[in-house]
Amino acid sequence: MDLKTLTFQSSLFLTLSPRTNCVWDVYHCQNLISCFRRIKARIQVWLFELKILEMTSQIVFDGYTHLTLHNAEEANITSNTRMSLGKIFWSCYGNLEFRDTGTENRSKFNNLSYCKGIEFEISSSFPTNNPNSNLVEKYDFVTGAEEENIQGHMVLDSFAEAHNPQSDSEKESEEETDDDEDFGVLNSFRAKSNHQTSEAEKVTEVGDDEFRNHPLVREVCRLIQHRQAWNPDLEGNLRHLLRSLKPRQVCSILRNQVDERVALNFFYWADRQWRYRHDPQVYYTLLEILSKTKLCQGCRRVLRLMVRRRIEMQPKAYRYLMISYSRAGQLRSAMRVLNLMQKSGCVPDLSVCSTAIFILVLANQMEKALRFLDRMQRVGIEPDVVTFNCLIKGYCDVHRVDDALELMNEMPLKGCNPDKISYYTVMGFFCKEKRIKEVRELLVKMKMDGNLMPDQVTYNNLIHVLSKNGHGDEALDFLRESEEKGFRVDKVGYSAIVDSYCQKGNLGKAKEIVNEMFTKGCLPDVVTYTAVVNGFCQTGEVDQAKKMIKKMYEHGCKPNTVSYTALLNGLCRSGNSSEAREMMNMSEEDWWTPNAITYSVVMHGLRREGKLAEACEVVKEMVTKGFFPTSAEINLLLQSICREGRVDEAKNFMEECLSKGCAVNVVNFTTVIHGFCKEGDLEAALSLVDDMYLKNKQPDVFTYTTLIDAFGKSGRMEEATKLTEKMLHKGLLPTPVTYRTVISRYCENGEVEELLKLLEKMLLRQEFRAAYNQVVEKLCRFGKPEEAYKALNKVLRTASKTDADTSHLLIESFLEKRLPLSAYKVACRMFNRNLIPDLKLCKKVNERLILDGKQVEAKRLMMRFVERGHLSPQWE
């Protein structure tokens, strides 16, 4: 193909003109247009920033080959500006070569209608594929007219709308594989590029701190914060600002979000906008953010989006996904990411391998971690100190500290010396075990072998670990030692020791340390005082805790929410919940704000004292303040209300909590249903079950068990049977409690035949070994041994010790009913199943048979024992 020329005409009007007669096929046009669509927004933003254009200007397409800047007739385009525009084109499309052809018209640059400008030449090797493989062509085959039509009729997308770019059918397979296969993929890779850094990786490794205070970034973050009150105007403003953002500014916006879910939703929203495309570094920034959370599903979707858009995949992208899976506790899924790397052809580097070892350590699979280390070394990936530190931590977690020390001794032989983290990990284990001698030996070894001098960080670490595990005296010794060596322990270390003594109830020692802090000029902060307040409250000295709060004000240290919550907890535990409630009401005057824990503390205190109405009011106030009680807290309050017989009030309270968005679950409904059942109001209980379906709360097996027990207790066995069958029909598996409830109520009402039929259906769904044993035992206790005898065949099927105990209970029941012949039959059936009845019990049966004139049966019973060697022939 001959050379073609792209020439600026009228300054910002771009057209395609062939130099010679040639064929310019449709695909090449579409490919070129695709490139221009990507860069035109950058040109527009660049011109806006230079204040050359008004914000109303717009770059659009006219057909396939024309790129026009509307509303730009007043623009003053200088030669430098034109050359910069050419560089933008050239940087976005590597096959374009440019030169300045407007030299003769330099004097006319202010006249837009006569300027020739920049001429671009496209070589005959024009690419036949997308020149930028990192970007997916969303709109490659949309004409300019179609683009304008779509833009004009696009409906505003909601920013908070859930985005699921992956359908259920696209979910990665979760088949079980051998554990070795998860990291055996290393065998398929070579270490040829383990330490190479691609150009794309260099691009993504850029900081965005300098952009955090950019006016555009601040304005976008402000609009995101008001997303709940969005309207088309606000979203239009955000869409307009989005097109002016540089990639690093987008990264700053993502990092500025307090809630990572908001950052993820903003990423999806921006990705759906017309004329905007995420830069690769934005993807990697979002993956890094998500790796610090448990949002592993969102992280996986972003990764799959990168794969579909052919963005160059670096090992760290998969490492971020592995970390997110591990934070969510899905360690098996984290290891499966290695298989995804193998399928995509991405070579794992040292950081990925170290992450995999750390995940195996978290799963307490040290042997597999060691095998993985061996595989790493076979393929040429040498471990570093981070890898060895993961193994050291794993050894300490499984209490194999000797192996950890041995590994530290071997590290220099492998070309990797232990660092301070290595020593701190082992020291931490010794501190937990209160092995101070070994800690001091490690400090000496750290100095002699590793040439690592113990510093203030070292002592702070020891002080904190010892204090956290309740070894305050030992922590204080290290504090004294660090001060003797010239290190100045800050208030954080002192606070840790004070808290340790307070947890142990040694408040006298804690106050001594606080006074010592004053003498050394290290003023206690709110954390230190709060620890002392909490210690007084735990020992029941609430008055001393109040005095400590006053001292905080005297020393210029304002108590915070945690301080007052500790005091309120002490008041509630000492039976002064009303005072705690009044103090919480006065929070605004004292300049502190209660949080969810504060409300929960007061609510539970009022509940324990039986002040349920006030407790409900606290929950309502809690909801109005934006805090929601947990389902467990709601359930405790519902139980207390139902226990007093105020079930209707409990129901109203639960419905009010549900209407205000509280997390009301099936357990809460079951609690109220149980309250109605105890009151005998079964119709209200059934009505509440119907309400559960209306509120999308499906009754569980415990709900049905509660209803079955209530209907059985009231003798309404037909309804109990229907409820049991309905439970089975819904696929709910009966629990042992369900079996005991059904058996007890049916036996009590003498519905043995119906019970046996029902048990057969239940056992098909969920096996329960002692079901028929309980039937016999319950019938015997209700004085119905004849009915129990009917189920004896099912009891003696396994001939176990439990079956023998059940048969003995039936024999005793027959003897109490003065039916020795029936007891004799039970004993004979036990012999037939190779079960030996209790000899003492059978002697009683023998005596009763003789008294009733059944000498033949009595002699035959004793002969059974003689035949099995349990009775001598001279017994008579």
Beta strands, then each sheet from edge to edge (+ up, - down):
strand 1: 4-9
strand 2: 13-18
strand 3: 58-62
strand 4: 66-70
strand 5: 96-100
strand 6: 118-122
sheet 1: 3+ 4- 2+ 1- 6+ 5-
end
